[in-house]
Amino acid sequence: MTSLPHELVSQNKKPLLILASASPRRLELLAQIGIVPDRVIPADLDETPRKGELPRLYAKRLAHEKAALVASQCQEPALILGADTVVAVGRRILQKAEDEDTARRHLTLLSGRRHKVFTAIALYPSAILPDSHVSERIVESYVTFTNMQPHHIDSLIAQGDWRGKAGSYALQGAAASYIRQMGGSPSAVIGLPLFETAQLLRGQPSFRVV
């Protein structure tokens, strides 16, 4: 872990910072503010939404479940950061596309309309870090696409940005040329709200964020 922008207060007990996500984008975002997790331990969970589950609550549940699972398996003093990003059109959740046909349906649905992006983060201490506490943030943003013709969508799909992305697009990718408006937190839409993440770390007695 780097010493900036945070440093551990206690020199005798240095809890690890563990990212419970395999997302390279989240690692890149953390590095942007000078944070390098000590470990990356993806949480192996069933991420299927529950029947009737609303997008905001779905994002919150997964962030908590990811962090809690890794925390329960950790035998060292550690803080575990879980996160989940959900793209929603109304009550409909657009999960990560597994094939081009699904990506095409997602992008066609998003074309010419505004949608919401919910990113939830949860910070859990391991059992042997008693002075710390569970904390969370949920950030709501919105993204508006211009009208896209079928050949525009075909081009985006051919570039491959849809792979591994909620809603089948990346704010920092080729889809940016079709995004007319965006409100909220850009880093949250990409996968991790940096201001809110720093807030969670500032709130932990084991850390001092500068």
Order of alpha helices (4+ residues) and beta strands (2+ residues): beta-beta-alpha-beta-alpha-beta-beta-alpha-beta-beta-alpha-beta-alpha-alpha-beta
